[in-house]
Amino acid sequence: MALGVAGIAYQTIEVSLRAKPPELLAISPKGTVPVMQLPDGTMLEQSLDIMRWALAQNDPAGWLTADTEAKINHWIVLCDDTFKPLLDRYKYASRHPELTMAQHRERAMSAFIFPLENALQAIPDKASRASLADAAIFPFVRQFAAVDQKWFDTQPLPAVQAWLARWLASELFVAIMKK
């Protein structure tokens, strides 16, 4: 999405991580995705690095300046270090039988979703400018909601639900997610 908002042309190559193509391993021996090779040969192997690079080239929506760097980093780190592991346990609860699926979900709610709800409710203009943090965490909140969409839709999360709906309906998301 950062490449799209920055207006940077790129080529997407879908790969099966079960059968990593030799071309991927040649440019990125660890074989993880995403990976982006820049024209000068530089490799970017983390989503956030790709996003920051793209926005450093062109940030017409002001994602880098829509909030303080500290707040942006807070949400990204909280998502990466706390929420994503909890999300994986929720999505794949059978692989983590120490807790039930509902217990994994409640941990994710307490650690990330409820704090996000509170933060979004504190924003006077709910449709205010998006930041890098919004774009970075949105895919994971989307995944969380999709595990049990009916349940998620019934939760007292009006700000998170509206925020998620805006991202899902955005022209940028619709354009980027074309099959």
C-alpha positions in Angstrom: 0.0 0.0 0.0 2.9 2.4 0.7 4.3 1.7 -2.8 0.8 2.5 -4.2 0.3 5.7 -2.2 3.8 6.8 -3.1 3.1 6.2 -6.8 6.1 3.9 -7.2 5.9 1.3 -10.0 6.8 -2.2 -8.9 6.4 -5.7 -10.1 4.7 -8.2 -7.9 5.7 -11.8 -8.1 3.6 -14.3 -6.2 5.6 -17.2 -4.7 4.8 -20.3 -2.9 6.8 -20.4 0.3 6.6 -24.2 0.1 8.5 -24.2 -3.2 10.6 -21.1 -3.1 11.8 -20.2 -6.6 15.6 -20.1 -7.1 15.2 -16.4 -8.3 13.9 -15.5 -4.8 16.7 -17.4 -3.0 19.3 -15.8 -5.3 18.4 -12.3 -4.2 17.3 -13.2 -0.6 18.9 -16.3 0.8 16.6 -16.3 3.8 13.7 -16.7 1.3 11.1 -14.7 3.2 8.6 -12.3 1.7 8.1 -9.6 1.1 11.5 -8.8 -0.5 12.2 -5.9 -2.8 15.2 -5.4 -4.9 15.9 -1.8 -5.7 17.4 -0.7 -9.0 20.8 -0.2 -7.4 20.7 -3.9 -6.1 19.8 -3.0 -2.5 17.6 -5.6 -0.9 14.7 -4.6 1.4 13.5 -7.7 3.3 11.0 -6.3 5.7 7.6 -4.8 5.0 8.3 -1.8 7.2 11.6 -1.1 5.4 9.8 -1.2 2.1 7.1 1.1 3.4 9.6 3.6 4.8 11.7 3.5 1.6 8.7 4.2 -0.6 7.4 7.0 1.6 10.9 8.6 1.7 10.7 8.8 -2.1 7.2 10.3 -2.2 4.7 10.8 0.6 1.8 12.7 -1.0 -0.7 11.5 1.7 1.6 12.6 4.5 1.8 9.2 6.2 5.2 9.9 7.7 4.0 13.3 9.2 0.4 12.5 10.1 1.5 11.7 13.7 4.6 11.9 15.8 7.3 9.5 15.0 7.1 8.2 18.6 3.3 7.4 18.3 3.9 5.8 14.9 6.7 3.6 16.2 4.6 2.8 19.4 1.8 1.2 17.4 4.1 -0.6 14.9 6.2 -2.1 17.7 3.1 -3.0 19.8 1.7 -4.7 16.7 4.9 -6.5 15.7 6.1 -7.5 19.2 2.8 -8.2 21.0 -0.2 -8.4 18.7 1.2 -10.5 15.8 2.3 -13.4 18.1 -1.1 -13.3 19.8 -2.9 -13.1 16.4 -1.0 -16.2 15.2 -2.1 -18.1 18.4 -5.7 -17.0 17.8 -5.7 -17.9 14.1 -3.9 -21.2 14.7 -5.2 -22.1 18.2 -4.9 -25.8 17.5 -1.1 -25.4 17.4 -1.2 -23.6 20.8 -3.4 -25.9 22.9 -2.2 -24.3 26.2 -5.2 -21.9 25.8 -8.5 -22.1 24.0 -9.1 -20.1 20.9 -11.3 -17.7 22.9 -8.6 -17.2 25.5 -6.0 -16.4 22.8 -8.5 -14.0 21.2 -9.1 -12.3 24.6 -5.4 -11.8 25.1 -5.1 -10.2 21.7 -8.1 -8.0 22.5 -6.6 -6.8 25.8 -3.1 -6.3 24.5 -3.9 -4.5 21.2 -7.5 -4.2 20.0 -8.9 -2.4 23.1 -6.0 0.0 23.3 -6.4 0.7 19.6 -10.1 1.3 20.2 -9.3 3.8 23.0 -6.7 5.6 20.9 -9.1 5.9 17.9 -11.9 7.2 20.1 -9.6 9.9 21.5 -9.1 11.3 18.0 -11.5 14.2 17.5 -11.8 13.8 13.8 -12.2 10.0 13.2 -11.5 10.4 9.5 -8.2 12.3 10.1 -5.2 11.6 8.0 -3.8 8.1 8.0 -0.2 7.6 9.2 2.4 5.0 8.5 1.2 3.2 11.6 -2.3 2.8 10.3 -1.0 1.3 7.1 1.4 -1.0 8.9 -1.1 -2.4 11.4 -4.2 -2.4 9.3 -3.5 -5.8 7.6 -3.1 -7.5 11.0 -6.3 -6.0 12.4 -8.0 -7.2 9.2 -6.7 -10.7 9.7 -7.9 -10.6 13.4 -11.4 -9.6 12.4 -11.5 -12.2 9.6 -10.9 -15.1 11.9 -14.5 -14.8 13.2 -16.0 -11.9 11.3 -19.5 -12.4 12.8 -18.1 -12.3 16.3 -15.9 -9.3 15.6 -18.8 -7.4 14.1 -20.8 -7.8 17.3 -18.0 -6.4 19.6 -18.2 -3.0 21.3 -15.5 -1.6 19.0 -17.1 1.2 17.0 -13.9 3.1 16.4 -11.9 0.1 15.3 -14.7 -1.2 13.2 -15.1 2.2 11.5 -11.4 2.6 11.0 -11.1 -0.9 9.5 -14.1 -0.3 7.2 -12.6 2.9 5.9 -9.4 1.0 5.0 -11.2 -1.8 3.4 -13.3 0.5 1.3 -10.4 2.8 0.4 -9.6 3.3 -3.3 -6.0 2.4 -2.4 -6.8 -0.9 -0.8 -9.2 -1.9 -3.6 -6.6 -1.1 -6.2 -3.8 -2.9 -4.4 -5.8 -6.0 -3.7 -6.9 -6.7 -7.2 -6.2 -10.3 -8.1 
